[in-house]
């Protein structure tokens, strides 16, 4: 996925949309395509958070900010929205934000037709936030190609697979024609650049291919990446039996290739490697609290180990090296998992700029090595979805610490976890 930022997001949840799209990485290893962020095509009344030109379809993504987080959202396209059972009424009196999104998608289709771009399937995604656990939609709305969801990498990926079902791939020529219609001031891409994002003359594999089921870490679902077969099982009910077997084999044998392709950047000559075995690492003690090492991974491809805005920044400002160290410890009487990432830059000024980004909310973070095939020992599967987070700079090195409970749910503002994350900043390098 190649992202082009044309303007600012139109909603607060638009930042989550951008981070989710960025997490897919360059190239067609996950989905491919071109994402236009903050795009307002000519003749369209309002900008939208994103328009995603995929090799097999087009998604119009419109952000809708809810007053508060919600556990359940009942969201018919035509009718009253309800948040946790309570009617949603905006200040302007609107009871249903979906109408603006449908109008935006209609305007995009009209623009493509007016510019003579060949027809393609256009789906609509209404991204809601700041957080929604479950969205309920009528079946008729789903059949119309409208998805209402909280924008996480896996939910957007599912929407892309469901809505982008054009029979053949979009050619580079057609992709540039669509791009010119939607963003006239954006220069065209070469055929080679577009081919790397999945725009080819040949039919190729569809979005149901196994590689699209694997995401290299991303906001909330990435650590579950090692459980990718489970995700596949949920979506494969409509595939023939032969395809199910093939996808299973591809998931087992092709996960490393898929992750590498999703990075979109040439990999370092020496890939990530475990530098010291767990058995050789001595326990550490910080402020009287013991930390048990659970492995350390060193590599130089920092962008491939990040997600969100942080990944985009690291693609433009390379770091010299990245060391990710994992520990188990305690906070009070409860077990915690700790992920420490040390990024080394060429100079102090670059490290300062990165720290400024790293400490801003909603800009992404560094992934657990489990997302690249280095599982935790002892069968543990920590998930750093909502980790408490701290960062600091020491010279040209920026340290990022993420801490979660091992045996219960985690929230990023948990005082005990925040204190543990602050303490963990002082672990020996």
Residue pairs with C-beta under 8 A, 6 or more apart in sequence:
1 21
1 22
1 24
1 25
1 26
1 30
1 31
1 32
1 33
1 34
1 35
1 52
1 197
1 264
2 26
2 33
2 34
2 35
2 189
2 193
2 197
3 18
3 21
3 22
3 34
3 35
3 37
3 312
4 34
4 35
4 36
4 37
4 183
4 186
5 18
5 37
5 38
6 36
6 37
6 38
6 39
6 40
6 183
6 186
7 37
7 38
7 39
7 40
7 47
8 38
9 15
9 17
9 18
9 37
9 38
9 49
9 63
10 38
10 46
10 47
10 48
10 49
10 62
10 63
11 49
11 62
11 63
11 64
11 65
11 127
11 129
12 63
12 65
12 129
12 130
13 49
13 63
13 64
13 65
13 127
13 128
13 129
13 130
13 151
14 37
14 38
14 49
14 50
14 63
14 127
15 362
16 127
16 129
16 150
16 151
16 152
16 219
16 362
17 49
17 50
17 61
17 63
17 127
17 151
17 156
18 37
18 49
18 50
18 308
18 309
19 218
19 219
19 307
19 308
19 309
19 362
19 363
19 364
20 151
20 152
20 153
20 155
20 156
20 218
20 219
21 35
21 37
21 50
21 52
21 156
22 307
22 308
22 309
22 311
22 312
22 364
23 153
23 215
23 216
23 217
23 218
23 219
23 222
23 307
23 308
23 311
23 364
24 30
24 31
24 153
24 157
24 215
24 218
24 262
25 216
25 262
25 263
25 264
25 265
25 304
25 311
26 196
26 197
26 263
26 264
26 265
27 196
27 197
27 261
27 262
27 263
27 264
28 55
28 196
28 197
28 198
28 261
29 211
29 257
29 258
29 259
29 260
29 261
29 262
29 263
29 264
30 157
30 211
30 212
30 214
30 215
30 216
30 258
30 261
30 262
31 54
31 157
31 160
31 198
31 207
31 212
32 54
32 55
32 197
32 198
32 199
33 52
33 53
33 54
33 55
33 197
33 198
33 199
34 52
34 53
34 175
34 179
34 189
34 197
35 50
35 51
35 52
35 53
36 50
36 51
36 52
36 53
36 179
36 182
36 183
36 186
37 49
37 50
38 47
38 49
38 50
39 47
39 48
39 50
39 51
39 182
39 183
40 46
40 47
40 48
41 51
41 107
41 108
41 111
41 181
41 182
41 183
42 111
42 184
43 107
43 110
43 111
43 114
44 104
44 107
44 108
44 111
45 103
45 107
46 100
46 104
48 60
48 61
48 62
48 104
49 61
49 62
49 63
49 127
50 59
50 60
50 61
51 58
51 59
51 60
51 61
51 108
51 182
52 58
52 59
52 61
52 160
53 170
53 175
53 178
53 179
53 182
54 160
54 164
54 170
54 198
54 207
55 164
55 169
55 170
55 175
55 197
55 198
55 199
55 200
55 204
56 121
56 164
56 165
56 166
56 168
56 169
56 170
56 206
56 207
57 120
57 121
57 122
57 123
57 160
57 163
57 164
57 165
57 166
58 108
58 120
58 121
58 122
58 123
58 164
58 178
59 122
59 123
59 124
59 125
59 159
59 160
59 163
59 164
60 101
60 104
60 105
60 108
60 122
60 123
60 124
60 125
61 125
61 126
61 127
61 151
61 156
62 100
62 101
62 104
62 105
62 124
62 125
62 126
62 127
63 126
63 127
63 128
63 129
63 151
64 97
64 101
64 126
64 127
64 128
64 129
65 128
65 129
65 130
66 73
66 83
66 88
66 128
66 129
66 130
66 132
67 83
67 88
68 83
68 130
69 130
69 131
69 132
70 83
70 84
70 131
70 132
70 133
71 84
71 132
71 133
71 134
72 83
72 84
72 85
72 132
72 133
72 134
72 135
72 136
73 81
73 82
73 83
73 128
73 132
73 134
73 135
73 136
73 148
74 81
74 82
74 136
75 81
75 98
75 126
75 128
75 135
75 136
75 137
75 148
76 96
76 98
76 137
76 138
76 141
77 96
77 98
77 99
77 102
77 137
77 138
77 141
77 144
77 146
78 96
78 98
79 95
79 96
80 87
80 88
80 95
80 96
81 87
81 88
81 95
81 96
81 97
81 98
82 88
87 95
88 95
89 95
90 97
97 126
98 126
98 146
98 148
101 124
101 126
101 146
102 124
102 146
104 124
105 122
105 123
105 124
108 122
108 182
109 122
111 181
111 182
112 119
112 120
112 122
112 178
112 181
112 182
113 119
114 181
115 177
115 180
115 181
116 177
117 174
117 177
117 178
117 181
118 174
118 177
120 166
120 170
120 174
120 178
121 145
121 163
121 164
121 165
121 166
122 145
123 145
123 146
123 147
123 159
123 162
123 163
123 164
124 145
124 146
124 147
125 146
125 147
125 148
125 149
125 151
125 156
125 159
125 163
126 146
126 147
126 148
126 149
127 149
127 150
127 151
128 135
128 148
128 149
128 150
129 150
129 151
131 150
132 149
132 150
133 150
135 148
135 149
135 150
137 146
137 147
137 148
141 148
145 163
147 159
147 162
147 163
149 155
149 156
149 159
152 218
152 219
152 220
152 221
153 215
153 218
153 219
153 220
153 221
153 222
153 307
154 215
154 218
154 220
154 221
154 231
157 212
157 215
158 235
160 207
160 212
161 207
161 208
161 212
161 235
164 207
165 206
165 207
167 203
168 203
169 198
169 199
169 200
169 201
169 202
169 203
169 204
170 178
170 199
171 199
171 200
171 201
172 189
172 190
172 191
172 194
172 195
172 199
172 200
174 199
175 189
175 194
175 199
176 188
176 189
176 194
179 186
179 188
179 189
180 186
180 188
198 204
205 211
208 235
208 239
208 243
209 247
209 250
210 232
210 246
210 247
210 250
210 251
210 254
210 258
211 250
211 254
211 257
211 258
211 261
213 228
213 231
213 232
213 235
213 247
213 251
214 225
214 228
214 251
214 255
214 258
214 259
214 262
215 221
215 222
215 225
215 262
216 222
216 225
216 259
216 262
216 263
216 304
216 307
216 367
216 371
216 372
217 223
217 225
217 305
217 307
217 367
217 368
217 371
217 372
218 307
218 308
219 307
219 308
219 364
219 385
220 385
220 386
221 385
222 307
222 367
222 371
223 367
223 368
223 370
223 371
223 381
223 382
223 383
223 384
223 385
224 230
224 231
224 383
225 370
225 371
226 370
226 371
226 375
226 381
227 381
228 251
228 255
229 248
229 251
232 247
232 248
232 251
236 243
236 244
236 247
239 247
255 373
256 373
259 371
259 372
259 373
260 267
260 304
263 301
263 303
263 304
265 301
265 303
265 304
265 315
267 301
267 304
268 299
268 300
268 301
270 299
270 300
271 299
271 301
272 297
272 298
272 299
272 301
272 305
272 369
272 372
272 374
273 297
273 298
273 299
274 295
274 296
274 297
274 374
275 296
275 297
275 298
275 323
276 295
276 296
277 295
278 293
278 294
278 295
278 377
281 293
281 295
281 296
282 293
283 290
283 291
283 292
283 293
284 290
284 291
284 293
284 327
284 427
284 428
285 291
286 423
286 424
286 426
286 427
287 423
287 426
289 329
289 330
289 420
289 423
290 329
290 330
291 327
291 328
291 329
291 338
291 424
291 427
292 327
292 328
292 329
293 325
293 326
293 327
294 326
294 327
294 328
294 337
294 376
294 377
294 378
294 380
295 325
295 326
295 369
295 374
295 376
295 377
296 323
296 324
296 325
296 326
297 323
297 324
297 369
297 374
298 321
298 322
298 323
298 324
299 305
299 321
299 322
300 319
300 320
300 321
300 322
301 322
302 314
302 318
302 319
302 321
302 322
302 343
303 311
303 314
303 315
303 318
304 372
305 322
305 324
305 341
305 366
305 367
305 372
306 314
306 364
306 365
306 366
306 367
307 364
307 365
307 367
308 362
308 363
308 364
308 365
309 357
309 362
309 363
309 364
310 357
310 358
310 363
310 364
310 365
310 366
311 364
313 354
313 357
314 354
317 345
317 350
317 353
317 354
319 343
319 344
319 345
319 354
320 344
320 345
320 346
321 343
321 344
322 341
322 342
322 343
322 344
322 366
323 341
323 342
323 344
324 339
324 340
324 341
324 342
324 366
324 368
324 369
325 339
325 340
325 341
325 342
325 427
326 337
326 338
326 339
326 340
326 368
326 369
326 376
327 337
327 338
327 340
327 424
327 427
328 335
328 336
328 337
328 338
328 380
328 406
329 335
329 336
329 338
329 420
329 424
330 336
331 403
331 405
331 416
331 417
331 419
331 420
332 416
334 405
334 406
334 407
334 408
334 416
335 405
335 406
335 407
336 403
336 404
336 405
336 406
336 417
336 420
337 376
337 380
337 382
337 384
337 403
337 404
337 406
338 401
338 402
338 403
338 420
338 421
338 424
338 427
339 366
339 368
339 382
339 384
339 387
339 401
339 402
339 403
340 399
340 400
340 401
340 424
340 427
341 366
341 399
341 400
341 401
341 402
342 397
342 398
342 399
342 429
343 351
343 354
343 366
343 397
343 398
343 399
343 400
344 396
344 397
345 351
345 354
345 396
345 397
345 398
346 396
347 396
348 395
348 396
350 396
351 393
351 395
351 396
351 397
351 398
352 393
354 398
355 391
355 392
355 393
355 398
357 363
358 365
358 391
358 398
358 400
359 391
365 384
365 387
365 389
365 400
365 402
366 400
366 402
368 382
368 384
370 376
370 381
370 382
375 381
376 382
380 406
382 404
382 406
383 404
384 402
384 404
385 404
385 410
386 404
386 410
386 411
386 412
387 402
387 403
387 404
387 410
387 412
387 417
387 421
388 402
388 403
388 404
388 410
388 412
388 413
388 414
388 417
388 418
388 420
388 421
389 400
389 401
389 402
389 403
389 412
389 421
390 400
390 401
390 418
390 421
390 422
390 424
390 425
391 398
391 399
391 400
391 401
391 425
392 398
392 399
392 425
393 399
397 429
399 425
401 421
401 424
401 425
402 421
403 417
403 420
403 421
403 424
404 410
404 417
405 414
405 417
410 417
411 417
